[in-house]
Amino acid sequence: MILNATDYSTKSVSRYMKYFRELVIQSLEDDDTMIGGNGIVVEIDESKFSKGKKDTGIWVVGGVERTDQRKCFFKMVNQRDAETIRDIISKHVLPGSIMITNYWKGYQNLDDFNVRHERVNRSREFINSNGMHTNTIEETWKGLKIRIHPRNRDIESIDDYLLEFIWRRKYEGYLNACSSKCYPK
């Protein structure tokens, strides 16, 4: 889209976008990746980002709250184990949240975080007996993977793209308002 709107080269546009992502990362505050709170539903899941079938990929743990703001966090992880999951939850999910996960073993015994923990066995059901689901985080993964081209799914780049996604979501209403003013229909 930028290439079509400007006469800049692909290389120039790539440099500009990298600079933009750096500015975005600097503008995010520590609490921008804290989600949930009293009675707010937070879905937690992990997903693998790879460049192709032969690539070992990068695991990312993420969460999204079911609110109008759809606040979210994403953390690239070297190990996908219970200790890593617990550490991430303690840093990104506020007490009082209703946390929903799948039945993966890394999500066992999470009740000591002052959250109500619900689980969905996605191999049997998409909605558990309490009406809980993880469809919001699954759709968020889909949106992220559409935005992050496979060539950019590497250790050096992916974190910048994940943070850009958080920033765009935070300022979505503002960006849409600016877009309609700048480019009237």
C-alpha positions as CSV (number, residue, x, y, z in Angstrom):
1,M,0.0,0.0,0.0
2,I,2.8,2.4,0.9
3,L,4.7,1.4,-2.2
4,N,1.7,2.2,-4.3
5,A,1.1,5.6,-2.6
6,T,4.7,6.8,-2.9
7,D,7.6,6.6,-5.3
8,Y,9.9,5.2,-2.6
9,S,11.8,1.9,-3.1
10,T,11.0,-1.3,-1.3
11,K,14.2,-0.9,0.7
12,S,13.3,2.7,1.7
13,V,9.8,1.7,2.8
14,S,11.2,-1.2,4.8
15,R,13.6,1.1,6.6
16,Y,10.8,3.6,7.4
17,M,8.6,0.8,8.8
18,K,11.4,-0.5,11.0
19,Y,11.9,3.0,12.3
20,F,8.1,3.3,12.9
21,R,8.1,0.0,14.9
22,E,11.0,1.4,17.0
23,L,9.0,4.5,17.8
24,V,5.9,2.4,18.6
25,I,7.9,0.2,21.0
26,Q,9.3,3.3,22.8
27,S,5.8,4.8,23.2
28,L,4.3,1.7,24.9
29,E,4.2,1.9,28.7
30,D,4.7,-0.9,31.1
31,D,1.0,-1.2,31.9
32,D,0.1,-1.5,28.2
33,T,0.7,-5.2,28.4
34,M,-1.1,-5.7,31.7
35,I,-4.6,-7.0,31.0
36,G,-7.7,-8.2,32.8
37,G,-8.8,-7.2,36.3
38,N,-11.9,-7.7,38.5
39,G,-14.4,-9.8,36.5
40,I,-12.7,-9.3,33.1
41,V,-12.3,-12.4,31.0
42,V,-8.8,-13.0,29.8
43,E,-8.0,-15.8,27.3
44,I,-4.5,-17.2,27.3
45,D,-2.9,-19.4,24.7
46,E,0.4,-20.2,22.9
47,S,1.0,-20.3,19.2
48,K,3.9,-21.2,16.9
49,F,5.2,-18.7,14.3
50,S,7.3,-20.2,11.6
51,K,8.7,-19.2,8.2
52,G,7.7,-22.5,6.5
53,K,7.2,-26.2,7.0
54,K,10.9,-27.0,7.6
55,D,11.4,-24.1,10.1
56,T,11.4,-25.0,13.8
57,G,9.5,-21.8,14.5
58,I,9.1,-19.5,17.5
59,W,6.7,-20.0,20.3
60,V,4.7,-17.1,21.5
61,V,2.5,-17.0,24.6
62,G,-0.3,-14.4,24.5
63,G,-3.4,-13.2,26.1
64,V,-6.4,-11.1,25.1
65,E,-9.1,-9.6,27.3
66,R,-12.8,-9.7,26.2
67,T,-13.5,-6.0,26.4
68,D,-14.1,-3.3,23.8
69,Q,-10.4,-2.4,24.0
70,R,-9.3,-6.0,23.4
71,K,-6.1,-5.3,25.3
72,C,-3.5,-8.0,24.7
73,F,0.1,-9.1,25.4
74,F,2.5,-11.4,23.6
75,K,5.7,-12.9,24.8
76,M,8.2,-14.9,22.7
77,V,9.4,-17.8,24.7
78,N,12.4,-20.2,24.5
79,Q,10.7,-22.8,26.6
80,R,7.0,-23.6,26.6
81,D,6.7,-25.1,30.1
82,A,4.6,-24.5,33.3
83,E,7.3,-22.3,34.9
84,T,7.5,-20.0,31.9
85,I,3.7,-19.8,31.7
86,R,3.4,-19.0,35.4
87,D,6.0,-16.2,35.1
88,I,4.2,-14.6,32.1
89,I,0.8,-14.8,33.8
90,S,2.2,-13.2,36.9
91,K,3.6,-10.3,34.9
92,H,0.7,-9.7,32.5
93,V,-2.7,-10.8,34.0
94,L,-4.2,-8.7,36.8
95,P,-5.7,-10.2,39.9
96,G,-9.4,-10.7,39.9
97,S,-9.4,-11.8,36.2
98,I,-11.4,-14.7,34.9
99,M,-8.6,-16.6,33.0
100,I,-9.5,-19.1,30.3
101,T,-7.0,-21.6,28.9
102,N,-7.0,-24.9,27.1
103,Y,-6.1,-28.2,28.8
104,W,-2.4,-28.2,28.0
105,K,-0.4,-29.3,31.0
106,G,1.4,-26.0,31.3
107,Y,-1.8,-24.4,32.4
108,Q,-2.5,-26.7,35.4
109,N,-2.7,-25.3,38.9
110,L,-3.0,-21.6,38.1
111,D,-5.5,-20.8,40.8
112,D,-2.9,-19.2,43.1
113,F,-2.8,-16.1,41.0
114,N,-5.9,-14.7,42.5
115,V,-7.8,-15.4,39.3
116,R,-10.7,-17.7,38.5
117,H,-9.2,-20.3,36.1
118,E,-11.5,-21.9,33.6
119,R,-10.4,-24.5,31.0
120,V,-11.7,-25.6,27.7
121,N,-10.8,-29.0,26.2
122,R,-10.7,-28.0,22.5
123,S,-10.3,-31.6,21.4
124,R,-13.8,-32.2,22.8
125,E,-15.6,-28.9,22.8
126,F,-15.2,-25.2,21.8
127,I,-17.4,-24.0,24.7
128,N,-17.1,-25.6,28.2
129,S,-20.0,-26.3,30.4
130,N,-19.8,-22.8,32.0
131,G,-20.1,-21.2,28.6
132,M,-16.3,-20.3,28.4
133,H,-14.3,-20.4,25.2
134,T,-10.9,-19.4,23.8
135,N,-12.2,-18.2,20.4
136,T,-11.1,-14.6,21.0
137,I,-7.4,-15.5,21.4
138,E,-7.6,-18.0,18.4
139,E,-8.9,-15.2,16.2
140,T,-6.2,-12.9,17.5
141,W,-3.5,-15.4,16.5
142,K,-5.1,-15.5,13.1
143,G,-5.0,-11.7,12.7
144,L,-1.4,-11.6,13.9
145,K,-0.2,-14.2,11.5
146,I,-1.9,-12.4,8.6
147,R,0.0,-9.2,9.6
148,I,3.4,-10.8,10.2
149,H,4.8,-12.1,6.9
150,P,6.6,-15.4,7.2
151,R,9.9,-13.8,6.3
152,N,9.7,-11.6,9.4
153,R,9.0,-14.5,11.8
154,D,12.5,-14.7,13.2
155,I,14.0,-14.0,16.6
156,E,15.4,-10.6,15.5
157,S,12.1,-9.3,14.1
158,I,9.0,-10.9,15.6
159,D,9.0,-9.1,18.9
160,D,8.8,-5.7,17.1
161,Y,5.8,-6.9,15.1
162,L,4.1,-8.2,18.2
163,L,4.5,-4.9,20.0
164,E,3.3,-3.0,16.9
165,F,0.1,-5.1,17.0
166,I,-0.4,-4.2,20.6
167,W,0.1,-0.5,19.8
168,R,-2.2,-0.6,16.8
169,R,-4.9,-2.2,18.9
170,K,-4.4,0.4,21.7
171,Y,-4.8,3.3,19.2
172,E,-7.3,1.6,16.8
173,G,-10.1,4.1,17.4
174,Y,-7.8,7.1,17.0
175,L,-6.2,5.6,13.9
176,N,-9.6,4.9,12.3
177,A,-10.7,8.5,13.1
178,C,-7.5,10.0,11.6
179,S,-7.8,7.7,8.5
180,S,-11.4,8.9,7.8
181,K,-10.3,12.5,8.1
182,C,-7.2,12.1,5.9
183,Y,-8.9,9.9,3.3
184,P,-12.6,10.8,3.1
185,K,-14.7,8.4,1.1
